[in-house]
Amino acid sequence: MARSDEGSSGAGLSIFALVLGLLMLAGAGAAYYVGPKLLGLGDSAPTVTVVAPDKVGELTLSEDPQYNDQITQLKSQLSQDGSPVDGAVAGVYEKAADKAKPVLFVAASGPSDDPTAEVDDFFKSEAGSPPITDVRRDVGGAGEGGSSGCGSMKSDTLSMVLCIWVDPGSIGIVWFFNQTTDEAVALFPQFKAAAVTA
C-alpha cells in the first residue's frame, strides 16, 4: 500500500545526509522553492492526492527504518509556515539488484500560478557548486498546465540528476543518483503518474 507519512532509505547515510543538507541550506534553492516561495503563489489549486507509491517502474520504496527521522525533516521542508502545502510525502526508491542507483523522491499538493516560471526559478536558484548542467525542459510528467525539467550535477564525490515538475496542483522533486540524464528523463514521468491522482 502506498504511504504518505513515513519514508526510509537504502541509499546510504552519506548520500542521504548530503541531499538533506542541500535542502536545508538557506541558499540551496530546493527548500526555498519547495516551501512558501513556490507553493504560496497560487490562490487555489485543483484537488489532487499525492502519495509515495510502493513501486515506480522497477523501483521499490525502501522500508529501511533507519532514515525515518531524516525523511520527516525532508517532508517538513514542504510544510513551512505560510505554505499551503498539503500531504507532503517523501521516500527513497531502489532496485533490489542495483542499490548503487538510489532515487530520492519528495512531493506535495499545493497551488502554483505560474509553473513554467517556477521551474525556471528553481534551476536558477540551484546554480552554484557543483553547477547544474545539461538542463532539459519539458521532459514530461508535468501534465496539463504544468512544467518540468531535469539537470545533472556532478562533483568529485557526487553524481546525480535533479528533476522537478510543477503543475497547478502539485510539485515533485526527484534526485537520481549515479544515473545519466537520459536514464532520469525516461523514468521521471513515471513518478508523477504513480504519485498524483485527481
C-alpha positions in Angstrom: 0.0 0.0 0.0 1.4 3.4 -0.9 2.4 5.5 2.1 2.2 9.2 2.7 3.5 9.7 6.2 6.7 7.6 6.5 9.8 7.1 4.5 13.1 5.2 4.5 16.3 4.8 2.7 18.6 2.1 1.4 20.7 4.8 -0.2 23.3 5.1 2.5 23.8 7.8 5.1 26.4 9.8 3.2 24.3 10.3 0.1 21.1 10.9 2.0 22.6 13.3 4.5 24.2 15.2 1.7 20.9 15.8 -0.1 19.2 16.7 3.1 21.9 19.2 3.8 21.4 20.7 0.3 17.8 21.1 1.1 18.4 22.9 4.4 21.0 25.3 3.1 19.4 28.8 3.0 20.7 29.5 -0.5 20.3 26.0 -1.9 17.0 26.7 -3.6 15.2 23.4 -3.0 14.0 24.1 0.4 13.2 27.7 -0.5 11.2 26.9 -3.6 9.5 23.8 -2.4 8.2 25.7 0.6 6.3 29.1 0.8 8.0 30.6 -2.2 6.8 28.1 -4.7 3.6 26.8 -3.3 2.5 30.1 -1.7 1.9 31.8 -5.0 -1.4 30.4 -6.1 -4.8 31.3 -4.6 -6.3 27.9 -5.2 -5.4 24.6 -6.8 -7.1 21.6 -8.3 -7.8 18.9 -5.7 -5.2 16.2 -6.0 -3.8 13.5 -3.8 -0.1 12.9 -3.6 1.3 9.6 -2.2 4.7 7.9 -2.0 3.9 4.9 -4.2 5.1 1.4 -3.3 6.6 1.0 -6.7 7.7 3.1 -9.6 8.6 1.0 -12.6 11.2 -1.4 -11.4 12.0 0.7 -8.3 10.6 -0.2 -4.9 10.1 2.1 -1.9 12.6 1.2 0.7 11.3 0.1 4.1 14.6 0.6 5.9 13.6 2.4 9.1 17.0 4.0 9.9 16.3 7.2 8.0 12.7 7.9 9.1 13.8 11.0 11.0 15.6 12.4 8.0 12.6 11.7 5.8 10.4 13.5 8.3 12.7 16.5 8.2 12.6 16.5 4.4 8.8 16.5 4.3 8.8 19.3 6.8 10.6 21.5 4.3 7.4 21.4 2.2 5.2 22.4 5.2 6.9 25.6 6.4 4.8 28.3 8.0 2.9 30.2 5.4 2.9 27.4 2.8 -0.5 26.0 1.7 1.1 22.6 1.1 -1.0 19.5 1.8 0.0 15.9 2.1 3.8 16.2 1.8 5.4 12.8 1.0 9.0 11.5 0.6 10.9 8.3 0.2 13.9 6.5 -1.2 13.5 4.1 -4.1 15.9 1.4 -5.4 16.2 -1.7 -7.4 16.8 -4.9 -5.4 19.5 -5.9 -7.8 21.1 -2.4 -8.2 21.2 -0.4 -4.9 24.0 1.7 -6.3 21.4 3.9 -8.1 19.0 5.1 -5.4 16.3 7.7 -6.1 15.1 10.2 -3.6 11.6 11.5 -4.1 9.6 14.3 -2.4 6.3 15.8 -3.5 3.2 17.6 -2.2 -0.1 19.1 -3.4 -0.5 22.8 -3.4 -1.2 25.8 -5.8 1.2 27.4 -8.2 0.0 30.2 -10.6 2.9 30.0 -13.0 4.6 26.6 -13.1 6.9 27.4 -16.0 8.4 30.4 -14.2 8.7 28.4 -11.0 10.7 25.7 -12.7 12.9 28.3 -14.3 13.4 29.9 -10.9 14.2 26.6 -9.3 17.1 25.8 -11.7 18.4 29.4 -11.3 18.3 29.0 -7.5 20.2 25.8 -7.8 23.1 27.4 -9.7 26.2 27.0 -7.6 28.9 24.5 -6.9 28.6 22.0 -8.3 26.6 23.6 -11.1 23.6 22.0 -12.8 24.4 21.2 -16.4 22.6 19.6 -19.3 19.3 21.1 -18.3 16.4 19.8 -20.3 13.0 21.3 -20.1 9.5 19.8 -20.8 10.8 16.3 -20.1 7.3 15.0 -19.4 5.5 14.3 -16.2 4.1 17.8 -15.6 0.6 17.3 -17.0 -1.8 19.9 -18.3 -0.8 23.4 -17.4 2.4 22.2 -15.8 6.1 22.4 -16.4 9.1 20.1 -15.8 12.8 19.9 -16.2 15.9 17.8 -15.4 19.6 18.7 -15.0 22.8 16.9 -13.9 25.0 17.7 -11.0 28.5 16.2 -10.6 31.4 16.7 -8.2 34.3 14.5 -7.0 32.0 12.7 -4.6 28.5 13.1 -6.1 26.8 12.3 -9.4 23.1 12.9 -9.7 20.3 14.1 -11.9 17.8 16.5 -10.4 14.3 16.6 -11.9 11.3 18.7 -11.0 7.6 19.0 -12.0 5.3 21.8 -11.1 1.6 22.0 -12.1 -1.4 24.0 -10.9 -2.0 21.4 -8.1 1.3 19.7 -7.2 5.0 19.7 -7.1 7.6 16.9 -7.2 11.3 16.8 -7.0 13.3 13.6 -7.7 17.1 13.0 -7.3 18.5 10.2 -9.4 21.9 9.1 -8.1 24.6 7.6 -10.3 22.4 7.7 -13.4 22.6 9.5 -16.7 20.3 12.4 -17.7 18.8 10.1 -20.3 18.0 7.5 -17.7 16.5 10.0 -15.4 14.4 11.7 -18.1 13.0 8.3 -19.1 12.0 7.4 -15.5 10.9 10.7 -14.1 7.4 10.9 -15.7 6.6 7.6 -14.0 7.0 9.2 -10.6 4.3 11.8 -11.4 2.0 9.2 -12.8 2.3 6.9 -9.8 2.2 9.6 -7.1 -0.5 12.0 -8.1 -4.2 11.3 -8.6 -7.1 13.8 -9.1 
